[in-house]
Amino acid sequence: MAELLTDDQIDQAIRDHLPLWKVEDGALARSVEKPTFLDGIRLVATVAQLAESMNHHPDIDIRYTTITFRIRSHEAGGITDDDLVLARHIDTAAG
């Protein structure tokens, strides 16, 4: 099982590498606005493929052109390095 990160480690990762993310209810969270609904769905499909290849799946909320991702390691009970890696992949996919 992956090791939980401390609050300081999470804060530093957000400052240094994930400025578009925040901690919300014990998870990393980021919303992405896409120009059209279908652009948002394409992003969700891309992230789904990445997540499946990592066997690490985010919670995804689709609200028209706004897609919100929430990531936490459920088995570990919080945020781990796996979550940071997935967040970076989502940032890359989101453009």
N, C-alpha and C positions, 0 to 999 in steps of 0.2 A: 504494500500500500504506500502511496506517495505521502511524503511528510508535509504537514501544514506549514505554511509560511507565517511569520510573525507579522503584526500590523506594520512594523517598521520596514520589513522586507517588501511588503505589498506597496506601501506608500512610495518607497524608493523606485520600485519597478514602474509604477504609474508615472512618477516624475521623469524618470530616465528614458522609458521606452514606450509607454502606453498612455500618452497625455489625453487621449479621447475617452478613456475609461474611468470609471469611478467605482467605489465599493458601495453596494446597495444591498441591504439585507443579507450580508455575509457572502455576496457573490460579486464578481466583476461584472459591470454592466456598461453597455454602450448602445446608443441608438444611431442608426444610419438612415439618412433621408436619400431616397433615390428619385430620379425624375418621373418615373412612371411605376405603376403597380407591377408590370411585367419585369422591369429592371430589378425591383425588389425581390421578386420571386426567383429571378436568375441568381441573385446574390445568395438567397437562401439555399438554392440547389448546389451552388459552389461550396458553401460552408458545410452543407450536409455531407458532401463527398469528402471534404477534408476531415470532418469530425469522424466519419465512419472509418477512414484510413487510420486515424489515431485511436479509435475506440474510446473517444472522449467527446461527449455530445452536449452542446449548449441547449439551454431553453431559448426558444425563439418565439417572439411575439410579432405578428404581422398586423399593422394598422395602415391600410391603404399603401402609401409610399414610404412609411416609416417602419423600419425593421429594428427591433430591439433584441440584443443578445445578452443573456445572463449565463455566466460560467462559474461553476464551483465543482469541486470534486466531492460528490455526494458520499462516496464510501469513506473518505477521509474526514468529512464534516466541515469543509471550508475550502480555502483557496490554497492551491499547490503550484509547483512549477509547471505542471501539465496545463493548468489554466492559463498561465502567462504565455505559454507556447501557442495555445489555441487562439488566444486574444491577438497575438502578433499575426497569425495566419489570417484571422478575420480582418484585421487592418489591411493586410495586403490585398485580400479579395475585394474589400470595399473600395479600394483605390484612393 
